[in-house]
Amino acid sequence: MLYLFPLLAVVIWAGNAIVNKLSFGIIAPEAIAFYRWFFAMLVLTPLMLKPVWRKRKTIAPLLPKLATLAALGMVLNQSLAYFAAATTTATNMALINSLVPMVSLFLAVPLLKQRLTPLVFGGTVISLLGLVFMLSHGDMANLAIGVTQGDLLLLISAFVYALYGVLLKRWQLPISTWESVYIQGLIAVLMLTPLLFSAPSTAISSQAAPLILYAALGASLIAPWAWINGISKLGAERTSIFFNLMPILAAILAALILNETLAVYHYIGGAMVLFGVMLVQVKPKPKTPTPIACTE
């Protein structure tokens, strides 16, 4: 039953790729980016306001770092995904997003002073070749034609979110996860307000309301809650494996809901991306020291 926590999170995040695509033409990217975090913070406020207020002296010096995290993880990452929906597919969204763990490992070299293993290099090459094969529609010579503006925005989004995760680990903020999320969310709402008023329309239609609620409650609150529970009960290593299911589930949902067709290059390129990501996540076993023979 414990595995239901990460599985629930991954299913919700896979569904969010569908929501991103469905939002195109129904609500402006500027508007859904704002409303997602506005309503999420509205729900969190009764639960988090008191504990955050009690820790205000601890939180105050952390505000520059929290603002940086909010700008990366909640403003840029999400906004880029909504704008990308106009010119890419939900399947591509999920597959490109699956590269985040790999990008994180490369960013961890300068920022966390970690070393890269041969498996990381091998997995990276395989994933990148798979991504190029998929985005070029099976003909790498025509890569420039196959790649859309949305695909490029998603690649930037993946880099931004990877940087967010690495900085979060580097800074080790002395507050709880939900306190951090709440402060970041409030800052994100402030940052996204000018974007909202630049939207062609700020109205929430009957078609847009379910999409906003899914993004605000499901993808922003329930999925992180389930993922955090999975990590606490199963450990980070076993939980992270479930992340590899997200593009597969998103592709299935995209075919069922959006009628996106999967070509051979999707299967081949997608399989290469996932295999490379799994290789990157493999941790080599520590070498057992050679026993020293006793001569006495």
C-alpha atoms as an extended CHARMM CRD file, in Angstrom:
* protein
*
       296  EXT
         1         1  MET       CA              0.0000000000        0.0000000000        0.0000000000  PROA      1               0.0000000000
         2         2  LEU       CA              2.9260000000        2.3590000000        0.6180000000  PROA      2               0.0000000000
         3         3  TYR       CA              3.7190000000        2.3290000000       -3.0920000000  PROA      3               0.0000000000
         4         4  LEU       CA              0.3640000000        3.9810000000       -3.7490000000  PROA      4               0.0000000000
         5         5  PHE       CA              1.8100000000        7.3160000000       -2.5320000000  PROA      5               0.0000000000
         6         6  PRO       CA              4.4250000000        7.8060000000       -5.2940000000  PROA      6               0.0000000000
         7         7  LEU       CA              2.1370000000        6.1210000000       -7.8200000000  PROA      7               0.0000000000
         8         8  LEU       CA             -0.6500000000        8.5940000000       -7.0480000000  PROA      8               0.0000000000
         9         9  ALA       CA              1.7740000000       11.5160000000       -7.4100000000  PROA      9               0.0000000000
        10        10  VAL       CA              3.0530000000       10.2920000000      -10.7650000000  PROA      10              0.0000000000
        11        11  VAL       CA             -0.4680000000        9.6670000000      -12.1130000000  PROA      11              0.0000000000
        12        12  ILE       CA             -1.5240000000       13.2060000000      -11.1400000000  PROA      12              0.0000000000
        13        13  TRP       CA              1.6040000000       14.7700000000      -12.6900000000  PROA      13              0.0000000000
        14        14  ALA       CA              1.0730000000       12.7400000000      -15.8740000000  PROA      14              0.0000000000
        15        15  GLY       CA             -2.4860000000       14.0550000000      -15.9780000000  PROA      15              0.0000000000
        16        16  ASN       CA             -1.1500000000       17.5820000000      -15.5560000000  PROA      16              0.0000000000
        17        17  ALA       CA              0.6100000000       17.3010000000      -18.9410000000  PROA      17              0.0000000000
        18        18  ILE       CA             -2.8430000000       16.6620000000      -20.4150000000  PROA      18              0.0000000000
        19        19  VAL       CA             -4.2460000000       19.6540000000      -18.5200000000  PROA      19              0.0000000000
        20        20  ASN       CA             -1.4430000000       21.8460000000      -19.8750000000  PROA      20              0.0000000000
        21        21  LYS       CA             -2.3520000000       20.8490000000      -23.4160000000  PROA      21              0.0000000000
        22        22  LEU       CA             -6.1130000000       21.1650000000      -22.8480000000  PROA      22              0.0000000000
        23        23  SER       CA             -5.6590000000       24.6720000000      -21.4580000000  PROA      23              0.0000000000
        24        24  PHE       CA             -4.4920000000       25.9580000000      -24.8490000000  PROA      24              0.0000000000
        25        25  GLY       CA             -7.3120000000       27.9330000000      -26.4230000000  PROA      25              0.0000000000
        26        26  ILE       CA             -9.4440000000       27.7840000000      -23.2560000000  PROA      26              0.0000000000
        27        27  ILE       CA             -7.4790000000       30.0360000000      -20.9150000000  PROA      27              0.0000000000
        28        28  ALA       CA             -4.4610000000       32.2590000000      -21.4920000000  PROA      28              0.0000000000
        29        29  PRO       CA             -1.1230000000       30.8340000000      -20.2660000000  PROA      29              0.0000000000
        30        30  GLU       CA             -0.5920000000       34.0080000000      -18.2150000000  PROA      30              0.0000000000
        31        31  ALA       CA             -3.9070000000       33.4670000000      -16.4450000000  PROA      31              0.0000000000
        32        32  ILE       CA             -3.6640000000       29.7590000000      -15.6020000000  PROA      32              0.0000000000
        33        33  ALA       CA             -0.0820000000       30.2270000000      -14.3780000000  PROA      33              0.0000000000
        34        34  PHE       CA             -1.3710000000       32.7930000000      -11.8630000000  PROA      34              0.0000000000
        35        35  TYR       CA             -4.6180000000       31.0720000000      -10.8320000000  PROA      35              0.0000000000
        36        36  ARG       CA             -2.8560000000       27.7510000000      -10.2380000000  PROA      36              0.0000000000
        37        37  TRP       CA             -0.7670000000       29.1390000000       -7.3940000000  PROA      37              0.0000000000
        38        38  PHE       CA             -3.3590000000       31.6560000000       -6.2040000000  PROA      38              0.0000000000
        39        39  PHE       CA             -5.9310000000       28.9540000000       -5.4260000000  PROA      39              0.0000000000
        40        40  ALA       CA             -3.2890000000       26.5300000000       -4.0970000000  PROA      40              0.0000000000
        41        41  MET       CA             -2.1210000000       29.1630000000       -1.6120000000  PROA      41              0.0000000000
        42        42  LEU       CA             -5.7420000000       29.9750000000       -0.7340000000  PROA      42              0.0000000000
        43        43  VAL       CA             -6.1770000000       26.3530000000        0.3580000000  PROA      43              0.0000000000
        44        44  LEU       CA             -2.8490000000       26.2270000000        2.2170000000  PROA      44              0.0000000000
        45        45  THR       CA             -3.2550000000       29.5070000000        4.1110000000  PROA      45              0.0000000000
        46        46  PRO       CA             -5.5490000000       28.2140000000        6.9420000000  PROA      46              0.0000000000
        47        47  LEU       CA             -3.0560000000       25.3900000000        7.5440000000  PROA      47              0.0000000000
        48        48  MET       CA              0.2390000000       27.2390000000        7.1680000000  PROA      48              0.0000000000
        49        49  LEU       CA             -0.3370000000       30.8480000000        8.2320000000  PROA      49              0.0000000000
        50        50  LYS       CA              0.1750000000       30.2950000000       11.9750000000  PROA      50              0.0000000000
        51        51  PRO       CA              3.3120000000       28.1160000000       11.7980000000  PROA      51              0.0000000000
        52        52  VAL       CA              4.8690000000       30.4440000000        9.2200000000  PROA      52              0.0000000000
        53        53  TRP       CA              4.0480000000       33.5110000000       11.3220000000  PROA      53              0.0000000000
        54        54  ARG       CA              5.6350000000       31.8930000000       14.3890000000  PROA      54              0.0000000000
        55        55  LYS       CA              8.8340000000       31.3450000000       12.3850000000  PROA      55              0.0000000000
        56        56  ARG       CA              8.8590000000       34.7860000000       10.7760000000  PROA      56              0.0000000000
        57        57  LYS       CA             12.2070000000       35.7200000000       12.3370000000  PROA      57              0.0000000000
        58        58  THR       CA             13.7770000000       32.5600000000       10.9340000000  PROA      58              0.0000000000
        59        59  ILE       CA             12.1130000000       33.0300000000        7.5360000000  PROA      59              0.0000000000
        60        60  ALA       CA             12.9450000000       36.7250000000        7.0310000000  PROA      60              0.0000000000
        61        61  PRO       CA             16.6830000000       36.2120000000        6.2340000000  PROA      61              0.0000000000
        62        62  LEU       CA             15.7350000000       33.3590000000        3.8930000000  PROA      62              0.0000000000
        63        63  LEU       CA             13.4430000000       35.4660000000        1.7040000000  PROA      63              0.0000000000
        64        64  PRO       CA             16.0260000000       36.1490000000       -1.0770000000  PROA      64              0.0000000000
        65        65  LYS       CA             16.6510000000       32.4070000000       -1.4590000000  PROA      65              0.0000000000
        66        66  LEU       CA             12.9340000000       31.5940000000       -1.2610000000  PROA      66              0.0000000000
        67        67  ALA       CA             12.2200000000       34.2510000000       -3.8980000000  PROA      67              0.0000000000
        68        68  THR       CA             14.8530000000       32.7140000000       -6.1910000000  PROA      68              0.0000000000
        69        69  LEU       CA             13.2960000000       29.2630000000       -5.7270000000  PROA      69              0.0000000000
        70        70  ALA       CA              9.8050000000       30.6440000000       -6.3520000000  PROA      70              0.0000000000
        71        71  ALA       CA             10.9450000000       32.3440000000       -9.5600000000  PROA      71              0.0000000000
        72        72  LEU       CA             12.5320000000       29.1270000000      -10.8400000000  PROA      72              0.0000000000
        73        73  GLY       CA             10.1470000000       26.3900000000       -9.7090000000  PROA      73              0.0000000000
        74        74  MET       CA              6.7610000000       28.0840000000       -9.6480000000  PROA      74              0.0000000000
        75        75  VAL       CA              6.9790000000       31.0040000000      -12.0600000000  PROA      75              0.0000000000
        76        76  LEU       CA              9.3790000000       30.1660000000      -14.8930000000  PROA      76              0.0000000000
        77        77  ASN       CA              8.9780000000       26.3840000000      -14.9180000000  PROA      77              0.0000000000
        78        78  GLN       CA              5.1750000000       26.3980000000      -14.9330000000  PROA      78              0.0000000000
        79        79  SER       CA              4.7110000000       29.4300000000      -17.1790000000  PROA      79              0.0000000000
        80        80  LEU       CA              7.0330000000       28.0210000000      -19.8290000000  PROA      80              0.0000000000
        81        81  ALA       CA              5.0480000000       24.7670000000      -19.8460000000  PROA      81              0.0000000000
        82        82  TYR       CA              1.7540000000       26.5950000000      -20.3900000000  PROA      82              0.0000000000
        83        83  PHE       CA              3.1930000000       28.6710000000      -23.2280000000  PROA      83              0.0000000000
        84        84  ALA       CA              4.7390000000       25.5160000000      -24.7520000000  PROA      84              0.0000000000
        85        85  ALA       CA              1.3120000000       23.8510000000      -24.9810000000  PROA      85              0.0000000000
        86        86  ALA       CA              0.5030000000       25.9030000000      -28.0810000000  PROA      86              0.0000000000
        87        87  THR       CA              3.1580000000       24.2360000000      -30.2340000000  PROA      87              0.0000000000
        88        88  THR       CA              3.9850000000       20.8260000000      -28.7590000000  PROA      88              0.0000000000
        89        89  THR       CA              2.2610000000       17.6530000000      -27.6370000000  PROA      89              0.0000000000
        90        90  ALA       CA              1.4680000000       16.3260000000      -24.1750000000  PROA      90              0.0000000000
        91        91  THR       CA              3.6680000000       13.2990000000      -24.9420000000  PROA      91              0.0000000000
        92        92  ASN       CA              6.6440000000       15.5470000000      -25.6730000000  PROA      92              0.0000000000
        93        93  MET       CA              5.9220000000       17.5160000000      -22.4850000000  PROA      93              0.0000000000
        94        94  ALA       CA              6.2080000000       14.4220000000      -20.3420000000  PROA      94              0.0000000000
        95        95  LEU       CA              9.2310000000       12.9580000000      -22.1290000000  PROA      95              0.0000000000
        96        96  ILE       CA             11.2400000000       16.1820000000      -22.0010000000  PROA      96              0.0000000000
        97        97  ASN       CA             10.2540000000       16.6660000000      -18.3510000000  PROA      97              0.0000000000
        98        98  SER       CA             11.6410000000       13.1940000000      -17.5860000000  PROA      98              0.0000000000
        99        99  LEU       CA             15.1300000000       14.5920000000      -18.3110000000  PROA      99              0.0000000000
       100       100  VAL       CA             15.0400000000       16.6660000000      -15.0970000000  PROA      100             0.0000000000
       101       101  PRO       CA             16.8810000000       14.0640000000      -12.9080000000  PROA      101             0.0000000000
       102       102  MET       CA             19.6550000000       13.8050000000      -15.4990000000  PROA      102             0.0000000000
       103       103  VAL       CA             20.0820000000       17.5780000000      -15.8080000000  PROA      103             0.0000000000
       104       104  SER       CA             20.0950000000       17.8010000000      -12.0010000000  PROA      104             0.0000000000
       105       105  LEU       CA             23.0930000000       15.4890000000      -11.7890000000  PROA      105             0.0000000000
       106       106  PHE       CA             25.0820000000       17.6790000000      -14.1830000000  PROA      106             0.0000000000
       107       107  LEU       CA             24.1700000000       20.8500000000      -12.2930000000  PROA      107             0.0000000000
       108       108  ALA       CA             25.1730000000       19.1290000000       -9.0500000000  PROA      108             0.0000000000
       109       109  VAL       CA             28.7960000000       18.9680000000      -10.2570000000  PROA      109             0.0000000000
       110       110  PRO       CA             29.5230000000       22.7160000000       -9.8930000000  PROA      110             0.0000000000
       111       111  LEU       CA             26.8610000000       23.4810000000       -7.2860000000  PROA      111             0.0000000000
       112       112  LEU       CA             27.0990000000       20.4630000000       -4.9530000000  PROA      112             0.0000000000
       113       113  LYS       CA             30.6590000000       19.3530000000       -5.8160000000  PROA      113             0.0000000000
       114       114  GLN       CA             29.4590000000       15.9110000000       -6.8610000000  PROA      114             0.0000000000
       115       115  ARG       CA             31.2820000000       13.6660000000       -9.3190000000  PROA      115             0.0000000000
       116       116  LEU       CA             29.7980000000       12.1330000000      -12.4500000000  PROA      116             0.0000000000
       117       117  THR       CA             30.0510000000        8.3750000000      -12.9560000000  PROA      117             0.0000000000
       118       118  PRO       CA             30.4760000000        6.5410000000      -16.2900000000  PROA      118             0.0000000000
       119       119  LEU       CA             26.8290000000        5.4660000000      -15.9780000000  PROA      119             0.0000000000
       120       120  VAL       CA             25.7550000000        9.1050000000      -15.8740000000  PROA      120             0.0000000000
       121       121  PHE       CA             27.6830000000        9.8780000000      -19.0680000000  PROA      121             0.0000000000
       122       122  GLY       CA             26.3840000000        6.7600000000      -20.8040000000  PROA      122             0.0000000000
       123       123  GLY       CA             22.7990000000        7.3800000000      -19.7250000000  PROA      123             0.0000000000
       124       124  THR       CA             23.0220000000       11.0190000000      -20.7790000000  PROA      124             0.0000000000
       125       125  VAL       CA             24.2380000000       10.1630000000      -24.2810000000  PROA      125             0.0000000000
       126       126  ILE       CA             21.4880000000        7.5630000000      -24.7380000000  PROA      126             0.0000000000
       127       127  SER       CA             18.7750000000        9.9180000000      -23.4450000000  PROA      127             0.0000000000
       128       128  LEU       CA             19.8970000000       12.8180000000      -25.6210000000  PROA      128             0.0000000000
       129       129  LEU       CA             20.0970000000       10.6160000000      -28.7260000000  PROA      129             0.0000000000
       130       130  GLY       CA             16.6140000000        9.3020000000      -27.9570000000  PROA      130             0.0000000000
       131       131  LEU       CA             15.2880000000       12.8210000000      -27.4950000000  PROA      131             0.0000000000
       132       132  VAL       CA             16.8660000000       14.0000000000      -30.7600000000  PROA      132             0.0000000000
       133       133  PHE       CA             15.4810000000       10.9380000000      -32.5650000000  PROA      133             0.0000000000
       134       134  MET       CA             11.9860000000       11.6320000000      -31.2440000000  PROA      134             0.0000000000
       135       135  LEU       CA             11.9800000000       15.3970000000      -31.8510000000  PROA      135             0.0000000000
       136       136  SER       CA             13.3450000000       14.9260000000      -35.3840000000  PROA      136             0.0000000000
       137       137  HSD       CA             10.5400000000       12.4410000000      -36.1180000000  PROA      137             0.0000000000
       138       138  GLY       CA             13.0210000000        9.6600000000      -36.7350000000  PROA      138             0.0000000000
       139       139  ASP       CA             15.2560000000       11.6100000000      -39.1270000000  PROA      139             0.0000000000
       140       140  MET       CA             18.0770000000       13.3200000000      -37.2560000000  PROA      140             0.0000000000
       141       141  ALA       CA             19.0880000000       15.2170000000      -40.4050000000  PROA      141             0.0000000000
       142       142  ASN       CA             15.8040000000       17.1210000000      -40.1760000000  PROA      142             0.0000000000
       143       143  LEU       CA             16.1010000000       18.0180000000      -36.4860000000  PROA      143             0.0000000000
       144       144  ALA       CA             15.6770000000       21.7610000000      -37.1080000000  PROA      144             0.0000000000
       145       145  ILE       CA             12.3670000000       21.0810000000      -38.8650000000  PROA      145             0.0000000000
       146       146  GLY       CA             10.9960000000       18.6650000000      -36.2690000000  PROA      146             0.0000000000
       147       147  VAL       CA             11.7520000000       20.7240000000      -33.1590000000  PROA      147             0.0000000000
       148       148  THR       CA              9.0130000000       23.2060000000      -32.3250000000  PROA      148             0.0000000000
       149       149  GLN       CA              9.1230000000       26.3710000000      -30.2510000000  PROA      149             0.0000000000
       150       150  GLY       CA              7.1940000000       24.5120000000      -27.5560000000  PROA      150             0.0000000000
       151       151  ASP       CA              9.8550000000       21.7880000000      -27.4070000000  PROA      151             0.0000000000
       152       152  LEU       CA             12.5550000000       24.4160000000      -26.8740000000  PROA      152             0.0000000000
       153       153  LEU       CA             10.5000000000       26.0810000000      -24.1320000000  PROA      153             0.0000000000
       154       154  LEU       CA             10.1210000000       22.6950000000      -22.4280000000  PROA      154             0.0000000000
       155       155  LEU       CA             13.8770000000       22.0950000000      -22.5650000000  PROA      155             0.0000000000
       156       156  ILE       CA             14.4110000000       25.4520000000      -20.8440000000  PROA      156             0.0000000000
       157       157  SER       CA             11.6830000000       24.5260000000      -18.3380000000  PROA      157             0.0000000000
       158       158  ALA       CA             13.4150000000       21.2140000000      -17.5530000000  PROA      158             0.0000000000
       159       159  PHE       CA             16.7410000000       23.0120000000      -16.9880000000  PROA      159             0.0000000000
       160       160  VAL       CA             15.0530000000       25.5950000000      -14.7460000000  PROA      160             0.0000000000
       161       161  TYR       CA             13.3350000000       22.9440000000      -12.6260000000  PROA      161             0.0000000000
       162       162  ALA       CA             16.5420000000       20.9220000000      -12.3290000000  PROA      162             0.0000000000
       163       163  LEU       CA             18.3260000000       24.0530000000      -11.0870000000  PROA      163             0.0000000000
       164       164  TYR       CA             15.4790000000       24.5860000000       -8.6150000000  PROA      164             0.0000000000
       165       165  GLY       CA             15.9550000000       21.1060000000       -7.1560000000  PROA      165             0.0000000000
       166       166  VAL       CA             19.7390000000       21.4110000000       -6.8940000000  PROA      166             0.0000000000
       167       167  LEU       CA             19.5570000000       24.8240000000       -5.1930000000  PROA      167             0.0000000000
       168       168  LEU       CA             16.9460000000       23.4910000000       -2.7860000000  PROA      168             0.0000000000
       169       169  LYS       CA             19.3630000000       20.7240000000       -1.8150000000  PROA      169             0.0000000000
       170       170  ARG       CA             22.3670000000       23.0350000000       -1.6250000000  PROA      170             0.0000000000
       171       171  TRP       CA             20.7420000000       25.6270000000        0.6100000000  PROA      171             0.0000000000
       172       172  GLN       CA             19.0720000000       23.1730000000        3.0560000000  PROA      172             0.0000000000
       173       173  LEU       CA             16.6430000000       25.7870000000        4.3860000000  PROA      173             0.0000000000
       174       174  PRO       CA             15.9480000000       25.4390000000        8.1500000000  PROA      174             0.0000000000
       175       175  ILE       CA             12.1630000000       25.2650000000        7.6970000000  PROA      175             0.0000000000
       176       176  SER       CA              9.7780000000       22.4270000000        6.8720000000  PROA      176             0.0000000000
       177       177  THR       CA              8.9740000000       21.4180000000        3.2990000000  PROA      177             0.0000000000
       178       178  TRP       CA              5.4240000000       22.7680000000        3.4650000000  PROA      178             0.0000000000
       179       179  GLU       CA              6.5220000000       26.0280000000        5.0660000000  PROA      179             0.0000000000
       180       180  SER       CA              8.9850000000       26.4480000000        2.2120000000  PROA      180             0.0000000000
       181       181  VAL       CA              6.3250000000       25.6230000000       -0.3980000000  PROA      181             0.0000000000
       182       182  TYR       CA              3.8690000000       28.0700000000        1.1850000000  PROA      182             0.0000000000
       183       183  ILE       CA              6.3030000000       31.0110000000        1.2470000000  PROA      183             0.0000000000
       184       184  GLN       CA              7.4540000000       30.2390000000       -2.2930000000  PROA      184             0.0000000000
       185       185  GLY       CA              3.8240000000       30.0530000000       -3.4120000000  PROA      185             0.0000000000
       186       186  LEU       CA              2.9710000000       33.4330000000       -1.9240000000  PROA      186             0.0000000000
       187       187  ILE       CA              6.0000000000       35.0100000000       -3.5930000000  PROA      187             0.0000000000
       188       188  ALA       CA              5.0810000000       33.3050000000       -6.8800000000  PROA      188             0.0000000000
       189       189  VAL       CA              1.5750000000       34.7990000000       -6.7410000000  PROA      189             0.0000000000
       190       190  LEU       CA              3.0970000000       38.2730000000       -6.3660000000  PROA      190             0.0000000000
       191       191  MET       CA              5.5090000000       37.6530000000       -9.2360000000  PROA      191             0.0000000000
       192       192  LEU       CA              2.7560000000       36.2810000000      -11.4870000000  PROA      192             0.0000000000
       193       193  THR       CA              0.3230000000       39.1530000000      -10.8580000000  PROA      193             0.0000000000
       194       194  PRO       CA              1.7980000000       41.4370000000      -13.5810000000  PROA      194             0.0000000000
       195       195  LEU       CA              1.6960000000       38.4400000000      -15.9550000000  PROA      195             0.0000000000
       196       196  LEU       CA             -1.9970000000       37.9390000000      -15.1870000000  PROA      196             0.0000000000
       197       197  PHE       CA             -2.8790000000       41.5200000000      -16.1370000000  PROA      197             0.0000000000
       198       198  SER       CA             -0.9660000000       41.1540000000      -19.3940000000  PROA      198             0.0000000000
       199       199  ALA       CA             -3.2560000000       38.2640000000      -20.4150000000  PROA      199             0.0000000000
       200       200  PRO       CA             -5.8610000000       38.8480000000      -23.1480000000  PROA      200             0.0000000000
       201       201  SER       CA             -8.5340000000       37.8540000000      -20.6040000000  PROA      201             0.0000000000
       202       202  THR       CA             -8.4610000000       37.2110000000      -16.8580000000  PROA      202             0.0000000000
       203       203  ALA       CA            -11.9130000000       35.5960000000      -16.7260000000  PROA      203             0.0000000000
       204       204  ILE       CA            -12.3340000000       31.9960000000      -15.5630000000  PROA      204             0.0000000000
       205       205  SER       CA            -14.7540000000       30.2160000000      -17.8800000000  PROA      205             0.0000000000
       206       206  SER       CA            -16.6970000000       27.0670000000      -17.0110000000  PROA      206             0.0000000000
       207       207  GLN       CA            -14.2740000000       25.1110000000      -19.2320000000  PROA      207             0.0000000000
       208       208  ALA       CA            -11.1780000000       26.5910000000      -17.5720000000  PROA      208             0.0000000000
       209       209  ALA       CA            -12.3150000000       26.0990000000      -13.9530000000  PROA      209             0.0000000000
       210       210  PRO       CA            -11.7370000000       22.2870000000      -13.8110000000  PROA      210             0.0000000000
       211       211  LEU       CA             -8.2900000000       22.6990000000      -15.3980000000  PROA      211             0.0000000000
       212       212  ILE       CA             -7.3020000000       25.3350000000      -12.8410000000  PROA      212             0.0000000000
       213       213  LEU       CA             -8.5990000000       23.2130000000       -9.9480000000  PROA      213             0.0000000000
       214       214  TYR       CA             -6.6960000000       20.1670000000      -11.1860000000  PROA      214             0.0000000000
       215       215  ALA       CA             -3.4640000000       22.1590000000      -11.4630000000  PROA      215             0.0000000000
       216       216  ALA       CA             -3.9690000000       24.0000000000       -8.1450000000  PROA      216             0.0000000000
       217       217  LEU       CA             -5.1960000000       21.1440000000       -5.9600000000  PROA      217             0.0000000000
       218       218  GLY       CA             -3.9980000000       18.0190000000       -7.7380000000  PROA      218             0.0000000000
       219       219  ALA       CA             -0.6310000000       18.9070000000       -9.2670000000  PROA      219             0.0000000000
       220       220  SER       CA              0.3870000000       21.5890000000       -6.7260000000  PROA      220             0.0000000000
       221       221  LEU       CA             -0.8500000000       20.1130000000       -3.4180000000  PROA      221             0.0000000000
       222       222  ILE       CA             -2.0420000000       16.4880000000       -3.5170000000  PROA      222             0.0000000000
       223       223  ALA       CA              0.7700000000       15.1560000000       -5.7430000000  PROA      223             0.0000000000
       224       224  PRO       CA              3.5880000000       16.7870000000       -3.6890000000  PROA      224             0.0000000000
       225       225  TRP       CA              1.9080000000       15.5400000000       -0.4820000000  PROA      225             0.0000000000
       226       226  ALA       CA              1.8100000000       11.9860000000       -1.8550000000  PROA      226             0.0000000000
       227       227  TRP       CA              5.4000000000       12.2200000000       -3.1440000000  PROA      227             0.0000000000
       228       228  ILE       CA              6.7230000000       13.5170000000        0.1850000000  PROA      228             0.0000000000
       229       229  ASN       CA              4.8880000000       10.6930000000        1.9810000000  PROA      229             0.0000000000
       230       230  GLY       CA              6.4100000000        8.2070000000       -0.4290000000  PROA      230             0.0000000000
       231       231  ILE       CA              9.9160000000        9.4830000000        0.2820000000  PROA      231             0.0000000000
       232       232  SER       CA              9.3650000000        9.4100000000        4.0540000000  PROA      232             0.0000000000
       233       233  LYS       CA              8.0010000000        5.8450000000        4.0120000000  PROA      233             0.0000000000
       234       234  LEU       CA              9.9580000000        4.2230000000        1.1710000000  PROA      234             0.0000000000
       235       235  GLY       CA             13.1020000000        6.3300000000        0.8980000000  PROA      235             0.0000000000
       236       236  ALA       CA             14.2040000000        8.6780000000       -1.8680000000  PROA      236             0.0000000000
       237       237  GLU       CA             15.8360000000        6.0050000000       -4.0570000000  PROA      237             0.0000000000
       238       238  ARG       CA             12.8290000000        3.6730000000       -4.3010000000  PROA      238             0.0000000000
       239       239  THR       CA             10.4210000000        6.5770000000       -4.7080000000  PROA      239             0.0000000000
       240       240  SER       CA             12.4070000000        8.2410000000       -7.5070000000  PROA      240             0.0000000000
       241       241  ILE       CA             12.0240000000        5.1380000000       -9.6970000000  PROA      241             0.0000000000
       242       242  PHE       CA              8.3080000000        5.9020000000      -10.0220000000  PROA      242             0.0000000000
       243       243  PHE       CA              9.1410000000        9.1850000000      -11.7580000000  PROA      243             0.0000000000
       244       244  ASN       CA             10.1170000000        7.1470000000      -14.8210000000  PROA      244             0.0000000000
       245       245  LEU       CA              6.4960000000        6.0330000000      -15.2030000000  PROA      245             0.0000000000
       246       246  MET       CA              5.2660000000        9.5830000000      -15.8050000000  PROA      246             0.0000000000
       247       247  PRO       CA              5.9960000000        9.8830000000      -19.5540000000  PROA      247             0.0000000000
       248       248  ILE       CA              4.5340000000        6.4250000000      -20.1670000000  PROA      248             0.0000000000
       249       249  LEU       CA              1.3210000000        7.2840000000      -18.3230000000  PROA      249             0.0000000000
       250       250  ALA       CA              1.1560000000       10.7090000000      -20.0020000000  PROA      250             0.0000000000
       251       251  ALA       CA              1.5440000000        9.1250000000      -23.4530000000  PROA      251             0.0000000000
       252       252  ILE       CA             -1.2940000000        6.6890000000      -22.6970000000  PROA      252             0.0000000000
       253       253  LEU       CA             -3.5340000000        9.4880000000      -21.4100000000  PROA      253             0.0000000000
       254       254  ALA       CA             -2.6590000000       11.6860000000      -24.4090000000  PROA      254             0.0000000000
       255       255  ALA       CA             -3.6720000000        8.9040000000      -26.7790000000  PROA      255             0.0000000000
       256       256  LEU       CA             -6.9590000000        8.2790000000      -24.9360000000  PROA      256             0.0000000000
       257       257  ILE       CA             -7.9750000000       11.8760000000      -24.1790000000  PROA      257             0.0000000000
       258       258  LEU       CA             -6.2760000000       14.0090000000      -26.8220000000  PROA      258             0.0000000000
       259       259  ASN       CA             -6.1650000000       11.4350000000      -29.6230000000  PROA      259             0.0000000000
       260       260  GLU       CA             -2.4290000000       11.9680000000      -29.9930000000  PROA      260             0.0000000000
       261       261  THR       CA             -1.0010000000        9.2670000000      -32.2130000000  PROA      261             0.0000000000
       262       262  LEU       CA              2.2580000000        7.5840000000      -31.2920000000  PROA      262             0.0000000000
       263       263  ALA       CA              4.5710000000        6.8790000000      -34.2200000000  PROA      263             0.0000000000
       264       264  VAL       CA              7.4500000000        4.4130000000      -34.2800000000  PROA      264             0.0000000000
       265       265  TYR       CA              9.9240000000        7.2140000000      -33.5270000000  PROA      265             0.0000000000
       266       266  HSD       CA              7.9910000000        7.9710000000      -30.3180000000  PROA      266             0.0000000000
       267       267  TYR       CA              8.4220000000        4.3960000000      -29.1030000000  PROA      267             0.0000000000
       268       268  ILE       CA             12.1010000000        4.1750000000      -30.0520000000  PROA      268             0.0000000000
       269       269  GLY       CA             13.0860000000        7.6770000000      -28.9030000000  PROA      269             0.0000000000
       270       270  GLY       CA             10.9620000000        7.4870000000      -25.7610000000  PROA      270             0.0000000000
       271       271  ALA       CA             12.4190000000        4.0990000000      -24.8030000000  PROA      271             0.0000000000
       272       272  MET       CA             15.9480000000        5.4650000000      -25.2570000000  PROA      272             0.0000000000
       273       273  VAL       CA             15.1550000000        8.5170000000      -23.1150000000  PROA      273             0.0000000000
       274       274  LEU       CA             13.7110000000        6.3980000000      -20.2990000000  PROA      274             0.0000000000
       275       275  PHE       CA             16.5120000000        3.8280000000      -20.4500000000  PROA      275             0.0000000000
       276       276  GLY       CA             19.1230000000        6.5860000000      -20.2780000000  PROA      276             0.0000000000
       277       277  VAL       CA             17.3710000000        8.2550000000      -17.3380000000  PROA      277             0.0000000000
       278       278  MET       CA             17.2290000000        4.9320000000      -15.4790000000  PROA      278             0.0000000000
       279       279  LEU       CA             20.9520000000        4.3980000000      -16.0830000000  PROA      279             0.0000000000
       280       280  VAL       CA             21.6850000000        7.8520000000      -14.7050000000  PROA      280             0.0000000000
       281       281  GLN       CA             19.7560000000        7.0120000000      -11.5270000000  PROA      281             0.0000000000
       282       282  VAL       CA             21.7010000000        3.8060000000      -10.8550000000  PROA      282             0.0000000000
       283       283  LYS       CA             24.0780000000        4.2490000000       -7.9650000000  PROA      283             0.0000000000
       284       284  PRO       CA             27.2310000000        2.1050000000       -8.0830000000  PROA      284             0.0000000000
       285       285  LYS       CA             27.7870000000       -0.1080000000       -5.0820000000  PROA      285             0.0000000000
       286       286  PRO       CA             30.5920000000        1.0330000000       -2.7960000000  PROA      286             0.0000000000
       287       287  LYS       CA             33.7380000000       -0.9790000000       -3.2600000000  PROA      287             0.0000000000
       288       288  THR       CA             34.3790000000       -3.5200000000       -0.5440000000  PROA      288             0.0000000000
       289       289  PRO       CA             37.8490000000       -2.9760000000        0.9070000000  PROA      289             0.0000000000
       290       290  THR       CA             40.2350000000       -5.8480000000        0.2480000000  PROA      290             0.0000000000
       291       291  PRO       CA             40.9050000000       -7.6970000000        3.5120000000  PROA      291             0.0000000000
       292       292  ILE       CA             44.5060000000       -7.5150000000        4.7010000000  PROA      292             0.0000000000
       293       293  ALA       CA             46.0330000000      -10.9100000000        5.3440000000  PROA      293             0.0000000000
       294       294  CYS       CA             47.1360000000      -11.4970000000        8.9120000000  PROA      294             0.0000000000
       295       295  THR       CA             50.8080000000      -12.4500000000        9.1280000000  PROA      295             0.0000000000
       296       296  GLU       CA             51.0040000000      -13.0090000000       12.8290000000  PROA      296             0.0000000000
